[in-house]
Amino acid sequence: MRKYSAIVFDLGNVLIPFDYDIIINKLNKISDGLGNKFYTLYKDNYDVHRKYEKWEINEQEFLSIMLDWVEHKVTAEEFCEIFSNIFVVNENVAALLPILKEKYKLVLLSNTNYIHQKYGWEHYSFLQHFDKLILSHEVGAAKPEPDIYRAVQIFTGLPPEEHIFIDDVQEYVDGAKSMGWDSVQFTGYDKLLSDLKERKIL
């Protein structure tokens, strides 16, 4: 039986589902069609989002592009609020954290950005259960790049095979497996319970 010492959770769509339709609808209320135009630009130029997640462009540079895309119809502060109020807590998954914390190191591993952190999810109380938050914009690397998984291992000081990673994106699951971790794709609470019980983690 494999020994597990660290459980590594993704954030978005595992602990906090998000919905970009909220942004689209709010911007459409400000100006007809603005949300749809913004989201098309956002999707078609996703490299901008990824560069900001890795801090290859800073907050000011990112916001300058975003405000152009919303045609300067909101302020920077208003944009940050609209851009970030897209999350809800997956309470079932969050409730597992204090139980798991009793036996395992808990690490959060997220491709995220400073605006979403500050305006969107930083206040959530479940974060207190994590021993460490490994965030792409602080590490300068994003899943599935090896450096962001290595940052977790540097923190835990554990061999790769003692980590298990839970993420909704198969590509990021595969990235963890390529590092020697166990990893499962999150598709829902019941499947997660089954995956953890199968490994005798729960």
N, C-alpha and C positions, 0 to 999 in steps of 0.2 A: 504493500500500500504506500502510495506517494505521501511524503510528509509536506504539509502546508504550514507556513509560518506567517505569510503576509497575504492579505486579500486586498486587491487593488480594484477600485471602482472608477468607472467613467462617471461623469457628471450628467451631461445633457442627454435626455431621453432614457436615462437609467434612473437617476435620483430626481432629476427635474425635467420632465417633458416640456418641450417648448413648441410654439406655434407661430410661424412667421405671418400667418393670415391676420393675426392681431395687429401687426405693424401695417400691413396693407390696408386694413379697414380704417385704422386711425388716420393714416395719411390721406385716404380717399375722402374722409370727412372734412379734412382741411382744404383740399382742392380736388375736384372731380378727376379721377384717374391717376392722381399723383402716386398713390400706393402701388398700383400696378406697374407704372413706369419705373418707380424706384426698385421694385423687386426684380423686374426684368434686368435692369442694369446690375443689380447686386449679384444675381445668378450668373449673368454673362461675363462678369468680371470678378469671379470668385477668388481669383489670385490676390485681389486687394484685401479681402477678408483674411485669407491665409497669411499674407505678409504681416498684417496687423496682429494676428494670433501669435506670430513668431517674433514680434517686435522688430521686424525688418523695416516697417514704417512706424512712426510714433503716433501718439494719440492725435496730435495737432494735424499731422498729415492725413490721417484716416478721416478725421472729422471734416477737413476741408473738402475731401472727395465726396463724402456723404452729403454735405450741405449743398454741394453742386447738384447732386443727384435728386435732392428734394427741392431743387430750384429756389433755395434760400427762403422757403415759406415757413420754416420754423427756426428757432435759435439753436445754438449748439446744445444748450441745456435741455431744451424741449426734445431735441433729437435723441439725446442719451436716454431720456425717460421713455420715449416711445420705443426705441430700439431694444430696450432692456426689460420692459414689462411684458415678457412673453412666457414666463416660466410658472409652473405650478410644482408642488412637491409630490412625488410618488410616495405617499405615506407608508404603504406596505413595505417598500424597500428600505426606506429610512428607518423603520422600526426594527429592522434586522441589525442595524449597526451596533447598538449597545450590546446586543447578544454576542455578536461576533468579536467585539472588542475585548471581551473577557478572555479570549484564548489567542487572538491573532493581532498582529500589527495591521492597522488599517491605513491605506494610502489612497488619496484621491488623485487621479491622473486625467487631466482634461486639456483638450484643445479649446482654449477660451481666450478672452481678451479683457483688458482692464475695464472697459466701459461696462461689459456684461457683469464683471465681477463687482464693480462698485455700485452700479445702479440696479443690478438684477438679482444676484444670488448671495452676496456676501453676508447678508443678515440671517440666513437660514440657520436654525439652531442645530440641525443634524451635523453640521460641519465640525462641531466640537468633539465628535467621536473619532475624527481622523487624527492620526499621529502626524501626518504631513500632507500638505497639498502640493502636488507637482503640477504646475500650470505652464502651458506652452509659452505664454508671453514672458514668463520669468526665466524659463530654461533656454529660450531661443531655438526650440525645436518642437515639432508637432508630430503626433502619431500619423503614420506608422514609422517615422524615422527612428532608428535605433537609439539616438542620443537621449530621447525623452524617456525611454524605458530604462536606459542606463542610469538616468538621474534617480529613478526609483530605487534601483539596486544600490547605488552609492549611499542613499539614505538608510535603507534597511540593513545593509551589510550582510545580506543573505545570499546564498547561491540561487541562481536563476530558477532552478526546479522547485524551489519552495514558495514561489509566487503563483497566485492564480489571479487572472484579470477578467473583469466582467465589463463588456462594452456592447453597445447595440450595433456597431458597424463591423461587419465581417473583416474588412481590410485591416482594421486596428487589432482585432482578435488575432488575425494571422501574423501581424507584426510582433505581437507578444509571443506567439508560439515560435517564431523564428529566433527569439532570444532565449529559448529554452523554458519559457514559462508554460504552465497550463493556462488555458483561456477558454471562455465560453461566450457565445453571443447571447445578449439579453434580448428576449422577445416578449417577456412578460414575467410577472411575479411568480406564477405557478411553475414555469419552466426553470426559473432561477432556484426556487426551493428544491426542485427535483435534482438540478445539477449539484447543488451544495450537499444534499443528503446522499447522493450517489457517491460523493467523495468523502463521506463521513465528517464533513465540516460542520454540519448541523445535526 
